[in-house]
């Protein structure tokens, strides 16, 4: 449980870590758009190279990236199976008895797989190199222009930051509850299906009870300190764009523009 | 079978930037039928240590033996359920295990997991609830509506109902009023002397150590600082000071009297004997 890598901040000292979170969020969005411009495998190779470079710059370990992707493996296999069953175009690549596997199915699956892997990597890069608190500040800043059309920027940012803040706490809590129930003979690994359903119930109820308890405590603590979502507030931490942030912008905008040109001219 | 730890190390989040060595090559042998207190500062590794006893944590290095089971590092350890039947572990926070609609059902959950029929488990549960000092009116109440102290009692009953031969309690008296704490400690002592259960208690309360336990294990920064019997532990207060533990009132009184020139040997651990000696000295 504690080894979950997806969405976890890794405290390292790197260029990417030091970048302005607003710049990182915008670049992430630009890169995500890049992924959806269909320029075939060449485009993905370019985006992939940029991401690999970013991972290296962020000093993240391959092992960590791999663990972040692991939870998606199931989905990838699922997609592969669905695609093979559904897509019946292209030429036949393989015949097993009455069953034929078509080339388009394989190509399509490859596309989706690559897209998903790239997307997970981009988001992992953001969450692994940005402190949750910085992320919240950035989200609030980026949403501020929309305040005039009634977007409650501060409230959204506060909700996101509380949610992020409590992910590790709840994981830890779940871990403890699991241990407490395992001590009473709940067997999540070796039991039968019916036992497992019962076991999950014995985890969910205490987890819910403690989450509600925590929410209430937090609300009281915030109120006790005079928190008022509508109040005007100043910040201790001021975000400022530096040279590296402009570089990041230029690279991601350049990448997007390049891919669009590639799409329009070559293909 | 005594409980033995052989060079047991445990590292949280091993091989990540968050790696933290909580136990460092621990060697420990706990004899059967003893009531042992595990003391140490917060974060010293007490809770990590006790979670090894029913294999909730598997050592990252070394091996241990509990209730005829050998747990070895880096091996697939199967069939741990039986071990958990033998070794009952009560956690620090009772909220983590209460989930059923009624207290009886909740307490009966443990025994049922170990293959006891529903009717029989209900009977065992009722008995366990009475043992921890709650009357019959609690049977059909929801465990979630109880006060902190009552929840703790129910959580302890939930483990007692499994009838383990080794009972491990992580700060079992936290959240109980002083009277309730005494009752629970007396209950653990009774289970230890009458039912011959091996009892391990993680505690910060030196009064409880003095009044109810046989042996003391002091844990410091992932090491076993000492493992001695109660008499030795309280005779020499220097080790208490070293472990930054506030000694029980009797020991503090003994020390104060000694500083005032009373001739009192360090072996005195109880108030009546201390009083007698003081009287004798004063009469002189």
Interface residues (C-beta under 8 A of the other chain):
Chain A: X2 X3 X10 X11 X12 X63 X64 X173 X176 X177 X179 X180 X181 X182 X183 X184 X185 X186 X187 X190 X201 X202 X204 X205 X206 X209 X210 X213
Chain B: X12 X13 X15 X16 X17 X51 X54 X56 X78 X79 X81 X84 X85 X88 X89 X90 X91 X93 X95 X96 X97 X98 X99 X109 X110 X113 X114 X144 X158 X159 X162
